[in-house]
Amino acid sequence: MAIRDWPAGERPRERLLADGPAALSDAELLAIFLRTGIAGRSAVDLARDLLGQFGSLRALLAASHGEFCAAPGLGDAKFALLQAVLEMGRRHLAEQLTRGAALADPQQTEDFLRARLRDSPYEVFGALFLDNRHRVLAFEELFRGTIDGASVHPREVVRRALAHNAAALILCHNHPSGVAEPSAADRRITERLRAALDLIDVRVLDHLIVGDGACCSLARHGML
């Protein structure tokens, strides 16, 4: 039976409008994105099939172009639409950390960094540059590495801090393994960067490690 023939209270789009997106399952949300199913399968059926094939909604959203388009009912048009939706989500989070805005909510910072770094297949090291009132100047990805780590050069971090005339910064990087616990190497590079930045009077407020779940803050763990 096509979704349009379902009772109104069971159709995903109508349920979203009535109850809000949080009330829908992953399959129902995905069905709204898909809009249509394939022969013999409604959009909800197809959504359930895709979630089973990829293992989770997150895995589907993070799939490569080739992996995504090889699945039934998908293709270039839907891949382009998905990438546009994901980028809009990232930009929505980034607007909460716009240039000139003071950091007032640590959770906003963590949400932004997770959106930027969590699904990267390789390690990315970045910094959020701040003025002396902790207003956002810029965010930059500074180094990219392999899944085993990134080569971080203190002089480059110092150079970018000077370029932004930053008074403070928040360091960040992701662990592609998904485990956000700081390693001995993470602690060493944090100390090296703090020592280098101290020479130009730039404070390191925190170093956030992004994994699958919540970010790990070295400052909260007493490692700064």
Secondary structure by P-SEA (a helix, b strand, c coil): cccccccccccaaaaaaacccccccaaaaaaaaaccccccccaaaaaaaaaaaaccaaaaaaccaaaaaacccccaaaaaaaaaaaaaaaaaaaaaaccccccccaaaaaaaaaaacccccbbbbbbbcccccccccccccccccccccccccaaaaaaaaaaacccbbbbbcccccccccccaaaaaaaaaaaaaaaaacccccbbbbbcccbbbbccccccc
